[in-house]
Amino acid sequence: MELLHNQFTDHLKKIAATAAVYLIHGEPVLVEQCVEPLIDKVLNGASRQIHCEVLDGAMENIPEDLERM
């Protein structure tokens, strides 16, 4: 499913469960606007330090990271 940045927050409000992996791409400011609400929904109050790892595709070795998951 492909969504525009201005549709993403509404999408998160409507769904009961999140997907295991999200690919969010585009302008950095718009990406950040989507990532923060997604993390909040997924963690549901849990500690971000323990339960969350955000990968920046521009800075990561994606095939290696996918093997780690």
N, C-alpha and C positions, 0 to 999 in steps of 0.2 A: 504494500500500500504506500502510495506517495502522497504526502501532504505538504502544503505550503506552511511556512513558519506561522502565519497568522491563523491557521487551522489547528495547529498542534495542541495548544492548551485545551481547546474545546474537546478535541479527540481524547485527551487524557481524562477529562471529567466524565466522559461517556462510557469508558471501558472499565470492566471489573478487574481484569488482570492485564499486566503488561507483557510484552514479548521478551524473549530471552536476550535478544540482541537488537539494537537499533543502529542504523547508519544515518547520521545527521550530517549534512554537508551544506556548504554555501558560504555566504559572508559570515565572518567570525562573530559579529555582533548578533546576527540572527540565529546562528548556531547556539550561542550562549543563552539566548532567550528561550530556546527549546530544551536545552540540556538541564537547566536548573529545575523547571517544573517536573521533568521526567525523573530526575534523581529524587526529588521530594516524594513523588508518587511511589516509586519503587521501594524506597527505604521505609516509608511510612513511619517516620520517627526514629528509626534505628540510627546508630552512629555511622556517620559518613566515613570516618577514619578506618573502621573495621570492615564495613560491608560494601564499600564502593571503590571501584577502580575505573577511572575515565581514561580512555586512550585517545590521544590525538593522532589521527592517521598521518598527518604531515610530519610527525616527529617519531613515529613508531615503526617497527618492523611488523606489519600486519600478519603475514603468514606465521611468524614466530609467536605472536600474541594469540592467534587463534589456536595454535597447538597447545598453549598453556591452559586455555579454557577447557 
